[in-house]
Amino acid sequence: MASRIRVEQIARSLAALGLLAMGLSALVAPRHGFSLDHAVPQSSQVNLSRLLMQREITLHQRSEAETLLKEFTLAQMTRHYWGEFAGSLQDLGLSAGPQLLATVDRDAVQTRLWLEPHHGTEAYLAEVARSGGRLRIHHCRGDRKGIGEAAAGHCPDGWQRISLK
């Protein structure tokens, strides 16, 4: 009986030592499992950082552009009420800021604001048009290659209509 207890104690001690050794090796040895600092090679981390920074810049530019699109739309609607559409952002008391290239097109029936950020691939459009005695508005976002290529009342091909609130 004493030998049986001794064997069980030795087995438990060995199991405890094995677990202790595994725990210590996990603390001391480098990790090879999934983690943010070891799962991605260093060059991929740099690329990921660039992608995340570009995404942040795009979202910031999008926010600024959409704010300007809304302001343009409301200001042009007011100007139309008082007689005619304004021919520039300055006439509306608006500014595009240094990150955006803004172009205003207008005629007797409609006015458009094209926005092209200096960085990224997106561009934006706001249109206010007279239609059957009422004003119609729409906003679009898409690839900058489509700038200036839209039929009245439509977004350029491949662009999406956006709802600004």
Buried (B, 14 or more C-beta within 10 A) or exposed (E): EEEEEEEEEEEEEEEEEEEEEEEEEEEEEEEEEEEEEEEEEEEEEEEEEEEEEEEEBBEBBBEBBBEBBBBBBEBBBEBBEEEEBBEEBEBBEBEBEEBBBBBBEBEEEBBBBBBBBEEBEBBBBBBBBBEEEEBEBBBBBBEBEBBEEBEEEEBBEEBEEBEEE
